[in-house]
Structure formats: structure tokens, C-alpha cells
Amino acid sequence: MDDSDVSLMVLREILEKEPDIFVVGKAKSGKEAVYLASRVSPDIITMDINMPDMDGFTTTRQIMERTPVPIIIVSGIDNLEEIRASFRAVEAGALAVFRKPPALNDPGYENAAQELVYAVKTFSEVKVIKRRTNNLVLQKETDNSLSIPIQISRQIRAIVIGASTGGPQVIQEILKNIPGKLSLPLVMVQHMSPGFIEGLALWLNDSTGFPVRIAKEGEQAQPGTLYLAPDKKHTGITADLRFTLSSSQPEHNLRPSVSYLFRSAAKNLGPYVIGILLSGMGSDGAEELLQIRQGGGCTIIQDKESSFVYGMPGAAELINAGQFSLSPSEIASFLNQYLIGGMSDGN
């Protein structure tokens, strides 16, 4: 779906070069997209944001309410407001945001085209459900009676988080359910197409009221703030809670990688860190979450029932890396109990 004839032509050409992808419909407006989604039953939809009748947010919401199908946003990265709007569509049920391929003679064309093809093939396998009209991120009341049966250090200094597919929606729900000012910094690696991390920070800040920033080299993490790893930079954390950024080789074909962040936390913070691995494809961060646990830190994986994709938390479960398997609202409850002294004192 795109209101530009040129963009539709480029997208179709990129996708139909693949022998196992067939374009079953093209839409130039939101209304047409909603109609075609029910008429041709596609495996996946690529969605533009700016349209003449309904924007990508409204169109995504209507499709997810009526005939749910995997949707990925394909957006420009030159306009920050368009990027911000892209994440509203994620809130409505879209799975992820990707950059629109540039002109054929642009040096970034080939990488963007390959990224789009991989996304279409991968996300078409994700099972989606109908979304409620009045609540775009499924939430539960925080369970203040959540049982925490083990001792956890009262000297936790930071919370490190890793996520991929579904991560933006999940971290939004967690932040919404944390009342007041958090007494610890949060550091997160979110797998994302280059060019969108600043938009993610703005959207999270707008939709939750929680301060969200992009991590900078040498900056010291402050309590009550979520720091996102920047584009194309591995992000580590030191013993004095400062960020180190690296352009070293990708891990799991990713940079930034969750593994890099978790490994630095295990090494430098020992038992004084909470590691959380959320929904996502692959196994990035699973072994390093185990390192955090083995070092005496606290480890949490998102449970299978609430995960968009159970790849990363599932890989962690297989090696017994997570002490707790929790839904997003339960993760928020867990953190709330820690902050108000609901956990037993540890070493």
C-alpha cells in the first residue's frame, strides 16, 4: 500500500524478483487497502504512512480489527514526524518499521531492498490476532501479589533489556505500568531498521511519559531513564554506568546486538543487574542472559503466551537462562515490587 505510483512500482519489482513472493494486490489509499485485505487475504501487507484519505495508523488499526494480517510499515527516514507516525501504526498492530528503498541508483538501494525482502519473508510467518478498538497494546492490571520466591540483591544498579519483533509494543506496556520515577536506569537494545531509533525514542516518550534517550559514548546512565542503543553501534555499560559504543563486527548478524550489552553487564555489574529478554526472532542475548544469571544477577524472559515471537526468550528458556518467565504487565509488577521494597533482601 502506497499512494505513489513510483513507490508501488519499485516495491513490486523488488518483491517479485523473489521466486517465492507474489504481489496479490496494490492499494493507493487506506480504504482500498482495507478492502483488499479482506478480499485477497494476503500473507503480509507493506504499509505506507502518509495517504490522502486514511493514514497508515488508521488503516492498520482497521485491518487489525477486521481481518488481521501481518503488517510491516515501509516508511521514509528523512522526515522525523513520519517516523514518529510509523510507530503509532506499530501501536495499532503493525509488527515492525522498515525504510522505504531509495532510487535504483542510490548506493543504499541494494541493502534496503534485501532488508525488505527478508522482512516480508520473515514476518509473513508471524501469527497475529484481532486488536481491540479501545486499547492497541493489550494490557492487564498490574498484579501486586506477584510471587517473587528468591532473594535478589537490594543493590541492583541497572536494568538491561533486549528485544526484537514486538519489542516496541512490549516496552511501551512495561513503561506505562511503572508509576512514578524509577530509581534505576534502563538500557535497551531493540533490533530495528536503521534510521528509526530516534523515532522510537520519541514515540515511547510521548506515549508513556517515561524519559527515553539514545545512549551516547561516555555518558553516565541516570535513574528513571530508558536509554536505547543507537543505530549501527554495539552498546555496552561499564562498572560506573557509563556507555561504551563500538563498531566491532556484528553478532548474530546484528549491530547493535543484545549479546554485546548483556555480556558487558554480566562482566561489569556482576550480581547488581537485572537482565530482561523480550519478544524477538533468533537467539541474540540468550547465552549472555545466562552469563548474567551465573554471575548472580536477576534474569527475566517474556513468557510464550505474550510474545509476538518466542525466538529469543525461547532460546534463553532452553538453556535455563531466565529465573522468571513473565508477561509484560508482570514484568512491570516485578519492577514495581523491587522499587517499593517488595523483594527479600539479598547479598
C-alpha positions in Angstrom: 0.0 0.0 0.0 1.4 3.3 -1.1 -0.1 6.4 -2.7 2.9 6.8 -5.0 2.8 5.0 -8.4 6.6 5.1 -8.4 6.9 3.6 -4.9 4.4 0.9 -5.8 6.4 0.0 -9.0 9.7 -0.1 -7.1 8.2 -2.3 -4.3 6.6 -4.7 -6.7 9.8 -5.0 -8.7 11.9 -5.7 -5.6 9.5 -8.3 -4.2 8.6 -10.2 -7.4 12.3 -10.8 -8.2 11.9 -13.4 -5.5 10.5 -16.7 -6.8 8.5 -17.4 -3.6 6.9 -13.9 -3.4 3.9 -12.9 -5.4 2.2 -9.5 -5.1 -1.6 -10.2 -5.0 -2.7 -6.6 -4.8 -1.8 -2.9 -4.8 -3.6 -0.2 -2.9 -3.2 3.6 -3.3 -5.4 4.6 -0.4 -6.3 3.4 3.1 -9.9 2.5 2.2 -8.7 0.4 -0.8 -6.1 -1.3 1.4 -8.8 -2.3 4.0 -11.0 -3.6 1.2 -8.2 -5.6 -0.5 -7.0 -7.1 2.8 -10.4 -8.8 3.2 -10.8 -9.6 -0.5 -7.5 -11.2 -1.4 -6.3 -12.5 2.1 -2.6 -11.7 1.7 0.0 -13.3 3.9 1.5 -9.9 4.6 1.0 -6.2 3.9 3.6 -3.5 3.4 2.1 -0.2 4.6 2.9 3.4 3.8 2.1 6.1 6.5 1.1 9.2 4.6 -2.0 8.7 2.5 -4.7 11.0 1.1 -7.8 9.5 2.9 -6.7 7.4 5.9 -3.1 7.4 7.2 -1.2 4.2 7.9 -2.1 4.3 11.6 -5.9 4.3 10.9 -5.6 1.8 8.1 -3.5 -0.6 10.2 -6.0 -0.3 13.0 -9.0 -1.1 10.8 -7.3 -4.1 9.2 -6.2 -5.5 12.6 -9.8 -5.1 13.9 -11.5 -6.7 10.9 -9.2 -9.1 9.1 -5.9 -9.3 11.0 -2.8 -10.0 8.9 0.9 -9.3 9.4 1.6 -5.7 8.5 5.0 -4.0 8.2 5.4 -0.3 7.8 7.6 0.8 4.9 8.4 4.5 5.5 10.8 7.2 4.6 13.5 8.1 7.1 14.0 11.7 6.1 11.0 13.1 8.0 11.1 12.6 11.8 7.3 13.2 12.1 6.6 10.5 9.5 8.9 8.2 11.5 7.0 9.1 14.7 3.7 8.4 13.0 5.1 5.0 11.9 5.3 3.9 15.5 1.7 4.8 16.1 0.9 2.2 13.4 3.1 -0.3 15.4 0.9 0.6 18.4 -2.1 -0.3 16.2 -0.7 -3.7 15.5 1.9 -3.4 12.8 4.9 -5.7 13.5 7.8 -3.5 12.6 9.0 -0.5 10.7 11.4 -0.5 7.7 12.9 2.1 5.5 11.5 2.7 2.0 14.1 1.7 -0.6 15.6 4.7 -2.3 16.1 5.2 -6.0 17.7 2.4 -8.0 20.9 4.4 -8.5 21.2 5.2 -4.8 24.2 3.4 -3.0 21.8 2.3 -0.3 19.3 0.7 -2.6 20.6 -2.8 -2.6 20.8 -3.1 1.2 17.3 -1.6 1.7 15.8 -3.9 -1.0 17.4 -7.0 0.7 16.2 -5.9 4.1 12.7 -5.5 2.8 12.6 -8.9 1.1 14.0 -10.6 4.3 11.3 -8.8 6.3 8.5 -9.8 4.1 9.5 -13.5 4.1 10.1 -13.5 7.9 7.2 -11.5 9.2 4.7 -13.3 6.9 5.1 -16.3 9.3 4.1 -14.4 12.4 0.6 -15.2 13.8 -1.4 -12.1 14.6 -4.7 -11.7 16.3 -7.5 -9.1 16.2 -6.8 -5.9 18.1 -9.3 -4.2 20.4 -10.5 -0.8 19.3 -10.1 0.9 22.7 -6.7 -0.5 23.5 -4.0 -1.0 21.0 -1.4 -2.7 23.3 -3.0 -5.4 25.2 -2.6 -4.6 28.9 -3.6 -6.3 32.2 -3.9 -4.7 35.6 -0.6 -4.9 37.4 -0.6 -7.8 39.8 0.7 -6.5 43.0 0.6 -10.0 44.5 3.2 -11.4 42.1 5.2 -14.0 43.9 9.0 -13.5 44.0 10.3 -16.6 45.7 14.0 -16.0 45.5 16.3 -13.5 47.1 17.5 -10.6 44.9 20.2 -8.1 45.8 18.9 -4.8 47.0 22.0 -3.2 45.4 20.8 -3.6 41.8 22.3 -0.7 39.8 20.8 -1.1 36.3 18.3 -3.0 34.2 19.4 -4.2 30.7 16.8 -5.2 28.1 16.9 -6.9 24.7 14.1 -7.2 22.2 13.3 -7.6 18.5 9.9 -8.3 16.9 7.2 -7.0 19.2 9.7 -5.2 21.4 8.4 -1.6 21.0 4.8 -2.6 22.0 6.1 -4.6 24.9 8.4 -2.0 26.3 5.6 0.6 25.9 3.3 -1.6 28.1 6.0 -2.1 30.7 6.8 1.6 30.9 3.1 2.5 31.1 2.7 0.3 34.2 5.7 1.7 36.1 4.3 4.5 38.3 6.5 7.5 39.4 10.2 7.9 38.9 12.2 4.7 38.6 15.2 4.6 40.9 17.3 2.7 38.3 18.4 3.3 34.7 17.2 1.0 31.9 19.4 0.2 28.9 17.8 -1.5 25.8 18.9 -2.9 22.5 16.0 -3.0 20.1 16.6 -4.6 16.7 15.4 -2.1 14.2 15.9 -0.9 10.6 18.5 1.9 10.5 17.0 5.4 10.7 14.1 4.7 13.1 15.6 4.6 16.6 15.1 8.3 17.2 11.5 8.0 16.2 11.1 5.0 18.6 12.5 7.1 21.4 10.1 10.0 20.7 7.1 7.7 20.4 7.9 5.9 23.7 8.4 9.2 25.4 5.2 10.6 24.0 3.0 7.6 24.7 4.3 6.7 28.2 5.7 9.9 29.7 8.8 8.0 30.6 12.1 9.7 29.7 13.7 8.0 26.7 17.1 8.9 25.2 19.7 7.5 22.7 22.8 6.3 24.5 26.0 8.3 23.9 29.6 7.4 24.2 30.9 8.1 27.7 27.5 9.3 29.0 26.6 8.1 32.5 23.2 6.4 32.8 20.8 8.3 35.0 18.0 6.8 37.1 14.5 6.9 35.8 15.6 7.0 32.1 15.4 4.4 29.3 18.5 4.5 27.1 18.2 3.0 23.6 21.3 1.7 21.7 22.0 3.9 18.7 22.0 2.7 15.1 24.9 0.5 14.0 26.7 0.7 17.3 27.1 -2.1 19.9 26.3 -0.6 23.3 28.0 -1.7 26.5 27.8 -0.5 30.1 30.7 0.0 32.5 31.0 -0.6 36.2 30.4 3.2 36.8 27.3 3.0 34.5 28.8 4.8 31.5 28.1 3.8 27.9 30.7 2.4 25.5 29.8 2.3 21.8 31.6 0.0 19.4 31.6 -0.6 15.6 33.1 -4.0 16.0 31.8 -7.0 14.0 28.1 -7.7 14.1 26.9 -10.5 16.5 24.1 -12.8 15.3 24.4 -10.6 12.1 23.2 -7.7 14.2 24.7 -4.4 15.4 23.7 -3.4 18.0 23.3 -6.8 19.5 21.7 -7.8 22.8 24.6 -10.2 23.4 27.1 -7.3 23.5 25.0 -5.3 26.0 24.3 -8.3 28.2 27.9 -9.5 28.2 29.1 -6.1 29.3 26.5 -6.0 32.1 27.5 -9.5 33.3 31.2 -8.6 33.3 31.0 -5.1 34.8 27.9 -5.2 37.1 28.0 -8.8 38.3 25.1 -9.6 40.7 23.9 -6.0 40.6 21.9 -6.1 37.4 18.6 -7.2 36.1 18.6 -8.7 32.6 15.3 -8.9 30.6 14.9 -10.6 27.3 11.7 -9.8 25.4 9.9 -11.0 22.2 12.0 -11.4 19.1 13.3 -13.7 16.4 16.6 -15.7 16.7 18.7 -16.2 19.8 20.5 -12.9 20.3 21.2 -12.4 24.0 20.2 -15.8 25.3 23.7 -17.1 26.2 24.6 -13.8 27.7 21.5 -13.7 29.8 22.7 -17.0 31.2 26.0 -15.3 32.0 24.1 -12.6 34.0 22.3 -15.3 35.9 25.5 -17.3 36.6 27.1 -14.1 37.9 24.4 -13.7 40.5 22.2 -11.2 38.6 18.5 -11.4 38.2 17.1 -12.7 34.8 13.7 -12.5 33.3 12.3 -13.7 29.9 9.0 -12.7 28.4 6.5 -15.6 28.6 5.5 -17.5 25.4 1.8 -16.5 25.6 2.5 -12.8 25.4 5.4 -12.9 23.0 4.9 -11.9 19.3 7.8 -14.3 18.5 9.2 -16.6 21.1 12.6 -17.0 19.5 14.9 -15.0 21.8 13.2 -15.8 25.1 12.6 -19.4 23.9 16.4 -19.8 23.3 17.0 -18.5 26.8 14.5 -20.9 28.2 16.2 -23.8 26.6 19.4 -23.1 28.4 17.7 -22.2 31.7 18.9 -18.6 31.5 15.7 -17.0 32.9 14.8 -17.1 36.5 11.4 -15.8 35.8 9.0 -16.1 32.8 6.6 -13.2 32.9 4.1 -11.2 30.8 4.8 -7.5 30.2 2.4 -6.4 32.9 4.0 -9.0 35.3 7.5 -7.6 34.4 6.2 -4.1 35.4 4.8 -5.6 38.6 8.1 -7.3 39.3 10.0 -4.0 38.9 7.4 -2.1 41.0 7.8 -4.5 43.8 11.6 -4.2 43.7 11.3 -0.4 43.8 8.9 -0.3 46.7 10.9 -2.9 48.7 8.7 -5.9 47.9 11.6 -8.3 47.4 13.5 -10.1 50.0 16.9 -8.6 50.9 19.8 -10.4 49.2 23.6 -10.2 49.5 
